[in-house]
Amino acid sequence: MKLLPFIATLFLTLSSCQPSTERPPNETVLADTVGFAGFGFELLLAKIEQLEAKLQEQNSIQQQLDATSKLISTLQRRLDETQSTLQARDALVGNLQQKLSQSESQFRQAQDNLAKQVTQNVQLNRNVYILSGYPSCRDAPDQTGPQKLRVGSQTVQGYCEQDDYGGGWLVIQRRSSGGLGAESFNRSWADYRNGFGSLDGDHWWGLEKVHLLTKGHVHELLVEVTDGFWGIQWAKWNRFQLGSEMKRYEIVLLEGCSGNGTCYGLEKGEPFNTFDRSSSESCEEMVREGGWWLKSFCRSNLNAIIRSSNQESNMIWHHSQKLSSRIMIRMKIDNL
């Protein structure tokens, strides 16, 4: 309650109660007393105003304190809620970490078991391959030389080239520079079909085996030739397949050639010819010295006779005389 208006009203009431301006002596004293009291009353009013101002200030401070206390209570409640949430999350994280640790342990155990199983399977496959033969030279050990290969239902020997051109190649023809005791390639149809020679030296692996390998899976083909002028040249085809004996072992697929040598030594659609089984009248003379894929263009025969250095050689690759050669195939991984 405000005191200042009440006191001011009281003062005005007392002042208005004086009946006359002429007063007896004793009234004069009373008037002086009242005047003095009025001055004191003013001082009292001033003091009351100061007290009231302080009271209002204290009320304002109290309101601020109440608001601050309320805010602190709200913040404390939120802090408690946050701490409770964090504790719940900590418990959840701890639980997840425990499960993760268990999962990692189980994963490592499963990984170890899988590695052991893979090792056992590899060893088992190796044992099977040793007995029944490798599907291709890609699957054989990384060591150049003869290996057991599985062709259809049979196990045969083949020479795997694991050092040159990325490895994984099966040598199906190899010829050296000739000389005394060199393998003769002037052979019959049956010899070229079945194969002849020594895997460690000059040899022809056999058309039937090449057909069986390439009919079930697309292969790459690589022809490597050497001469005294150009040195080693090679041509590689990305896709190669050989037809059956009924199709005269015709080249039924030959695509995507690259290399540092010519790609025109072979052509798709050319059948194989020997002196005793030929369909190429225009290349009869060339066939008399060794079997080859010939049709109408007598451009190549890497199985023809290799002459001595002072004589013209009939072993040619796209009309160019050569001194040695290798023909190799490699199974394509993607079969495309």
C-alpha positions in Angstrom: 0.0 0.0 0.0 1.3 3.5 -0.9 1.7 5.8 2.2 2.4 9.1 0.5 -1.1 9.8 -0.8 -2.7 8.9 2.6 -0.4 11.3 4.6 -0.9 14.1 2.1 -4.7 13.8 2.5 -4.4 13.9 6.2 -2.3 17.0 6.1 -4.8 18.9 3.9 -7.7 17.9 6.2 -5.9 19.4 9.3 -5.1 22.6 7.4 -8.7 23.2 6.4 -10.1 22.9 9.9 -8.8 26.5 11.0 -12.0 28.7 11.5 -10.6 32.3 11.5 -7.5 34.2 10.7 -7.6 36.1 14.0 -6.5 33.9 16.8 -6.0 34.5 20.5 -2.5 34.3 21.8 -2.7 30.8 22.8 -3.9 29.9 19.3 -0.9 31.8 17.8 1.4 29.4 19.6 -0.7 26.5 18.4 -0.4 27.8 14.8 3.3 28.1 15.1 3.4 24.7 16.4 1.3 23.5 13.5 3.6 25.3 11.0 6.6 23.6 12.6 4.7 20.4 12.3 4.0 21.1 8.6 7.7 21.4 8.0 8.4 18.2 9.8 5.6 16.6 7.8 7.3 17.6 4.6 10.5 16.0 5.8 8.5 13.0 6.7 7.0 12.9 3.2 10.4 13.1 1.6 11.7 10.3 3.8 8.6 8.2 3.0 9.2 8.9 -0.7 12.7 7.6 -0.4 11.5 4.6 1.5 8.9 3.9 -1.1 11.4 4.2 -3.9 13.7 1.8 -2.1 10.7 -0.5 -1.5 9.8 -0.4 -5.2 13.5 -1.1 -6.1 13.5 -4.0 -3.7 10.3 -5.3 -5.2 11.8 -5.1 -8.7 14.9 -6.9 -7.5 12.8 -9.5 -5.8 10.9 -10.0 -9.1 14.2 -10.4 -10.9 15.4 -12.8 -8.3 12.1 -14.8 -8.6 12.5 -14.9 -12.4 16.1 -15.9 -12.1 15.3 -18.6 -9.6 12.5 -19.9 -11.9 15.0 -19.9 -14.8 17.6 -21.7 -12.7 15.0 -24.3 -11.7 14.0 -24.7 -15.4 17.7 -25.1 -16.4 18.3 -27.5 -13.5 15.4 -29.6 -14.6 16.6 -29.6 -18.2 20.1 -30.4 -17.0 18.8 -33.3 -15.0 16.9 -34.5 -18.0 20.0 -34.2 -20.2 22.1 -36.1 -17.7 19.5 -38.8 -17.5 19.4 -39.0 -21.3 23.2 -39.1 -21.5 23.3 -41.8 -18.9 20.8 -43.8 -20.9 22.9 -43.2 -24.0 26.1 -44.2 -22.2 24.5 -47.4 -21.2 23.3 -48.0 -24.8 26.8 -47.2 -26.1 28.3 -49.5 -23.6 25.9 -52.3 -24.6 26.6 -51.7 -28.3 30.4 -51.7 -27.7 30.1 -55.0 -25.9 28.0 -56.4 -28.7 30.5 -55.0 -31.3 33.4 -56.5 -29.4 31.6 -59.9 -29.4 30.8 -59.5 -33.1 34.4 -58.7 -33.9 35.5 -61.7 -32.0 33.0 -63.9 -33.8 34.0 -62.3 -37.2 37.7 -63.0 -36.5 36.9 -66.5 -35.6 34.7 -67.0 -38.7 37.5 -65.4 -40.8 40.0 -67.8 -39.4 37.7 -70.7 -40.0 37.1 -69.5 -43.5 40.8 -69.1 -44.2 41.4 -72.6 -42.9 38.6 -73.9 -45.1 39.9 -72.1 -48.1 43.4 -73.5 -47.5 41.9 -77.0 -47.2 39.8 -76.5 -50.3 42.9 -75.2 -52.2 44.9 -78.2 -51.1 42.0 -80.5 -52.0 41.7 -78.9 -55.4 45.4 -79.1 -55.9 45.3 -82.8 -55.0 42.4 -83.3 -57.4 44.2 -81.4 -60.1 47.3 -83.5 -59.6 45.2 -86.6 -60.1 42.8 -85.4 -62.8 44.6 -82.4 -64.3 44.2 -78.7 -64.2 41.4 -77.0 -66.2 43.8 -74.7 -67.8 47.3 -73.3 -67.5 45.8 -70.4 -65.5 45.1 -72.9 -62.7 48.4 -74.6 -62.9 51.4 -73.7 -60.7 53.4 -70.6 -61.7 56.2 -72.6 -63.2 56.9 -72.9 -66.9 56.9 -76.5 -68.1 54.8 -79.6 -68.7 51.6 -80.0 -66.6 48.7 -82.3 -66.4 45.6 -80.8 -68.0 42.0 -82.0 -68.1 40.5 -82.0 -71.6 37.0 -83.3 -71.6 37.1 -86.6 -69.7 40.8 -87.2 -70.3 44.0 -86.1 -68.6 46.7 -85.1 -71.0 50.1 -83.4 -70.8 50.5 -79.8 -72.0 53.3 -77.3 -71.9 52.4 -74.2 -69.8 54.2 -70.9 -70.4 54.0 -69.0 -67.1 56.7 -66.4 -67.6 56.0 -64.6 -70.9 53.0 -62.4 -71.9 51.4 -62.6 -68.4 51.6 -66.4 -68.0 48.7 -68.9 -68.1 49.4 -69.8 -71.8 49.2 -73.4 -73.2 51.8 -73.9 -76.0 50.0 -75.7 -78.9 52.9 -75.3 -81.4 56.6 -74.7 -81.0 59.3 -74.8 -83.7 62.9 -74.0 -83.3 65.3 -72.9 -86.1 65.5 -76.4 -87.5 68.8 -78.3 -88.0 69.8 -81.9 -87.8 67.4 -84.0 -85.7 64.7 -81.3 -85.7 61.1 -82.5 -85.5 59.4 -83.0 -88.9 56.1 -81.1 -89.3 55.4 -82.7 -92.7 52.8 -84.9 -91.1 49.4 -86.5 -91.9 46.0 -85.4 -90.9 45.9 -88.0 -88.1 49.2 -86.7 -86.6 47.9 -83.1 -86.6 44.6 -84.2 -85.1 46.3 -86.2 -82.3 49.5 -84.3 -81.8 53.2 -85.1 -82.1 56.7 -84.2 -80.9 58.1 -83.5 -77.5 56.6 -81.0 -75.1 60.1 -79.8 -74.1 61.0 -79.2 -77.7 59.3 -78.9 -81.1 55.8 -80.2 -81.0 52.2 -79.9 -82.2 49.7 -80.4 -79.3 46.8 -81.7 -81.4 43.8 -80.1 -83.1 41.2 -82.2 -81.4 42.4 -81.2 -77.9 42.4 -77.5 -79.0 38.9 -77.9 -80.3 37.7 -79.5 -77.0 39.2 -76.8 -74.9 38.0 -73.9 -77.0 34.4 -75.1 -77.6 33.6 -75.1 -73.9 35.3 -71.8 -73.1 36.5 -68.9 -75.3 40.3 -68.6 -75.4 42.9 -66.0 -76.4 45.3 -66.9 -79.2 48.9 -65.7 -79.4 51.3 -66.3 -82.3 55.0 -65.5 -81.7 57.5 -65.6 -84.6 61.2 -64.7 -85.0 63.5 -63.9 -87.8 67.0 -62.5 -88.3 65.8 -59.0 -89.2 62.9 -58.1 -87.0 63.6 -60.3 -84.0 60.6 -61.4 -82.0 57.2 -60.4 -83.2 53.8 -61.3 -81.8 50.1 -61.0 -82.5 47.4 -61.7 -79.9 43.6 -62.2 -80.6 41.2 -61.8 -77.7 38.7 -64.3 -78.9 39.5 -67.7 -80.5 37.7 -70.9 -81.1 38.4 -73.9 -83.3 35.7 -76.0 -84.9 35.4 -79.8 -84.8 36.9 -82.4 -87.1 33.7 -82.5 -89.1 34.3 -78.8 -89.9 38.0 -79.6 -90.7 39.1 -77.8 -87.5 38.1 -74.5 -89.1 38.8 -71.2 -87.3 35.3 -70.3 -86.2 36.1 -67.3 -84.0 39.0 -64.9 -84.4 38.6 -61.4 -83.0 40.4 -58.5 -81.4 44.0 -58.6 -82.6 46.9 -56.5 -81.1 50.7 -56.8 -80.9 53.9 -55.6 -82.5 53.5 -58.0 -85.5 51.0 -58.5 -88.3 47.5 -59.8 -87.6 47.0 -61.0 -91.2 48.6 -64.4 -90.8 45.3 -66.1 -89.9 41.7 -65.5 -90.9 38.4 -66.6 -89.6 36.8 -69.3 -91.7 40.0 -71.0 -92.8 40.0 -74.8 -92.5 43.0 -76.9 -91.7 44.8 -78.7 -94.5 47.5 -81.5 -94.7 49.1 -83.2 -97.7 46.6 -86.1 -97.4 43.5 -84.0 -96.7 43.4 -80.7 -98.4 40.6 -78.4 -99.6 42.8 -75.6 -100.9 43.9 -76.3 -104.5 45.6 -72.9 -104.8 47.9 -73.7 -101.8 48.6 -77.3 -102.6 52.4 -76.8 -102.9 52.5 -75.1 -99.5 50.5 -77.9 -97.8 53.0 -80.5 -99.0 55.5 -79.3 -96.4 53.3 -79.1 -93.4 49.7 -78.8 -92.3 48.1 -75.3 -91.8 44.9 -73.2 -92.0 44.6 -72.4 -95.7 41.7 -71.4 -97.9 42.3 -69.2 -101.0 45.3 -67.0 -99.8 48.6 -68.8 -99.3 49.9 -66.2 -96.9 51.2 -68.2 -94.0 52.4 -71.7 -92.9 54.4 -71.9 -89.7 54.6 -75.7 -90.1 56.4 -75.6 -93.4 60.1 -76.7 -93.8 62.7 -74.4 -92.3 65.5 -74.0 -94.7 69.1 -73.4 -93.7 70.4 -69.8 -93.5 71.7 -69.7 -97.1 68.5 -71.1 -98.6 65.0 -69.6 -98.9 62.7 -70.8 -96.1 59.1 -71.9 -96.7 58.1 -71.2 -93.1 56.3 -67.9 -93.5 54.0 -65.6 -91.6 52.0 -63.3 -93.9 54.5 -63.7 -96.8 57.5 -63.1 -94.5 60.1 -65.9 -93.9 60.5 -66.9 -90.3 63.0 -69.0 -88.4 61.0 -70.1 -85.3 57.5 -69.8 -83.9 55.2 -70.5 -80.9 51.5 -70.7 -81.0 49.7 -70.5 -77.6 46.2 -70.3 -76.2 44.9 -69.0 -72.9 41.5 -69.4 -71.3 39.6 -66.1 -70.9 38.5 -65.4 -67.4 35.2 -63.7 -68.3 34.5 -66.1 -71.2 33.5 -63.0 -73.3 
